[in-house]
């Protein structure tokens, strides 16, 4: 059984982590958290979403935030772009990666995007062309790949069709989301077998939630299949506002700890990651699910 020698971590905490929080962090506080994540040498940080404040109040300062901090040359900065208006704000902020979103579940897509899957695809195609014309990298999230709160199990054929269509638009990377944390290792193995028959592994990232404690086991299964790109959120913060039962993402520090124990290089500084998780836990004023954070705190008290 061969494991990859290197893995890329996509830090999504400042966007995916905060979008479901009722506690407000002001722009300076978000900047401080992003700085702590930069100090951990994360290669990629998704800093915000240019969504309408009505839908995600926690990110209402997206434009101000994205324009306010000094970007480091060795870090890629991304943001989620829901529509053409968000794309304009993205270009004003001069970020490098534009991430777009679609669900493999029709019901979830309508609740999250207020439009059908077929109505969403042309919007993504046009935004991808616009991003490419400006020399930007592109990413697309496919949500509810392993289970939907409304439709339960999404047919794999639907996931394959969407992946093929998005890649045909020129999307650089597809992130497959376990939105409600329903995935388990056998399901991950079977779905990846089908995906990797048709698409290269370096085009596929995985985005696991740890709702039922399966996040790290699913990542290990994906590693064995040859996947080398994983989304994670500092402290395990996160959840989808339009997916009942969705809880936090896998904690970045837990993922990095496991990878390092497996002898897989990430170039990420684990003690600095834990420091960032401790900081955001204090700000949201609740106990976060990060195992590494709990272990660190037990050793220092």
N, C-alpha and C positions, 0 to 999 in steps of 0.2 A: 504494500500500500504506500504510494508516494504522496507526500504532501508538498505543496508549493514552498519555495524558499522565501518568497516575499509576498506580502499582502498589502493592499492599499485600503486605508480607512477613510471613509467619507463621513466627516463629522456633521451631523444635521441638527444638533441640539438648539442652536440659536433660532432656527426656524421651526423644525418639527417638534422640538422640545417645548418651546414656549407657546405654540399656537393653541394649545388646549388648556392653558393656565389662566386662572382668574386673577392671580396676583400680577399687578402691573410692575414691570421693570422699566425705568426711564432709559432714555437713549444712552446716557453716560454709564449706567449700570450694565447695559448690554455690551457697550464698548469694552468695559472692564472684563466681562466674561469672555468675550472674543479674544482679548489680549491674553488672558490666562490660557486659553486653548492654543493660541499661537505659540506661547512659551513652551507648550508640550511638543512642539514641532509637528503638529498635525499637518499633513500635506494638502488638505482640502477642508474648507469650512463653508457650509451653507449658512449664510448670515441672516437671511430674512426671506419674506415672501411679499411680493408687490400685489397683494390682494386688497380688495376694498375693506376699509376699517370696520364697516358694518358686519362683515362676515367673520373677521378675525381681529377683534379689538386689541389683542395683545401685541400685534405687529403693526399698529397704526402709524408708527414712526419709521416705517421701512425705508422711505426715501431719505429721510434725514440721517438715519443710522448708516446706510450704505455709503453715503457721501462724506461721513464724518471721520472715518479712521484711516490711518496710514497703512496701506497694504504692504505686506512683506513679499519680496520677490520670489521666495521659495514656497509660497503658499498660494493655492488656487482658491479664489473666492467665488461662490455661487449664490444664486437666489432663485426662488420659485417664481415662475411667471404664469399667471392664470389666463391672461388675455392680452390683446394688443395694447391696451392702456398700460398694463403692467410692464409690457416690453419697452415702452417709451421711458418709463422710470428706470428700468434696468440699464438702458443705454446711457442715461444721464448719470447713473452711479458708476459706470465704467467697470462693471464686474466681468469676470472671464467666462463663467459657465451659466447658461440659462437653462433652468430645469422646468420641464412642463409636466402635466399630470393628466392621466386618464385612468379610469377604473375598468377592470375586466367584467364588472357587474353593472348591468344597465341601471338598476335601481340605485346603487351607490353612486354611480356617475351623475345621475340626475339630482340626487340630494346634495352632492358635493360641488358640482359644476353648474347645476341648473340647466343642463342640456343633455341630450342623448349622446351615446358613444359616436354615432355617425355624424352628429353635429359638431362634436369635439375634434374629430380627426382633421378636418380641413383647417381649423384654427391652428392646430399644432403644426400642420404642414407649412402653412404660411409663416408662422413665427420661426420655424426652423430655417426656412429660406432667408428670412430677414436676419437672423443671427449669423448664419453662414456668410451672408453678404458682408457683414461687418467683422468677419474673422473670429467669431466667438465659438466656443465649444457648446455642445448641446447634450442634454440629458433628458430622459423621460421616465417618469414613474408610472408603472402599471400597478394599480392597487387591487386588493382583494384576490390576489392570485391563489392563495391557499385557503380561502374561506371568506364568505361575505355575511354580514349581520342580517341581511335582508333575504338573499337568495341562497344562503348556505353554501353549497359547493358549486364553484364556477367551472364549467367544462374546460378541459385543457385545450381543446381545439380553439376556443375563444382566445386564450392566452397566446397561443401560437400565432393566430391570425394577427392579433394586435402587435405582437413583437415584430412580425414580418413587415407589417405596414409601417411601423415607426422607423425601422431600420431603412426601409426603402425611401423614407423622407430625408435620410441623411443624418439621423440622430446618432451621436457618437456612442452613447451608453444607455442601456435600459436597466432600470432598477426595479426588480420584482418585489412587491410588498406583501408581507404577511400582516395585513392591516389589523386584524383582531387577535393575532397570536394563536391561531388555530393550527399552524403547521406542526408536523412532527417528523422525525428523521426519515421514516419510510416514505412518507408522502413527498418530502423534499427530494429524496433519491429518485423516486419514480418520475416526478415532474422534470427534474434536471436531465434525466436520461432522454426524455423526449425533446427537451429544448436544445440540448447540446448535440443532438443528431443533426439539427438544422442550422444552429447559430454558433459562432465562435465564442468561447468562454470569456475572452477579453472584452466582449461587448455586453456582458451580463454582470450586473451587481445584484446583491440580495439585501433586503431590508426587513429584518426580523423584529417583531415585537416579542416581549418576554412575558406576555399575559399569563401563561400557564407554566412558566419556568422552562420552556423548551428552546429558548433562543440560542444558547451556546451549543447545545446538542445539534441543532439545525445547522449552525455555522460549521461545526466539525464535519457533518455529513457533506455539506457543500464544498468544503476544502478537499475532501477525498474525491469529489467529482471534478475538481480542477478550477473551481471558482476562486478568484483572487481579489475581489472587490466587495467590500461590505460597508453598509451604512451603520452608524451607531450614534448614540446620543449621550453626552456627558451626564453622568449620574443616573442614567436610565430614564431621563425625563422624556415625556412625550405622550402622544395619543392623537387620534383623529376626531375632531369635533363632530363629524358626520358618520361615525361608526360606533354605535352603542356597544359598550363592553371593551373597547380598545383601551389598552393601558400602555405603559411606557415601552420605549424601544429598548433593545439590548444596550447595556451601559458600555460606553466606549472603553473605560478602564478595565471592565471585566473581559471584553473581547481582546484587548491588547495583552492583558495578563495571560490569558489562555494561549494566544498565539506565541508569545515569548516562551512559555513553558513547552510548547511543541517545537521550539527551535526555529520558528518562522519570524523573519525580520519585518519590522514595521517602521523603524526609525523614529518611533514615538516614545517620548519620555513619560514613563508610567507614574513616577512620583508627582510630576507636574500635572498630569491628567487628574490624579486624585485631588490635588489642590483645587483645580477648577471645579470638580464635582462637589467638593466641600463648600466652596463659595456659593455655587448656585443653589445648593440645598438650603443654606441659610437664607438666601434671598426669597425662595418660594415658601419658606417656613413650613416645610413638611418633610418627613423622612422619605428619602428617595430609595429605590430598590437596588442600588449598586452594591454588590457583594464586596468588592474591593474597598469601597468607602467604609462600609461597616467594619471590615477587618482592620483597616487603618485606624479608625476611631477607637476600636477596642484596645489596640496596642498603645494608644497615646492617652488613655484615661486611667 
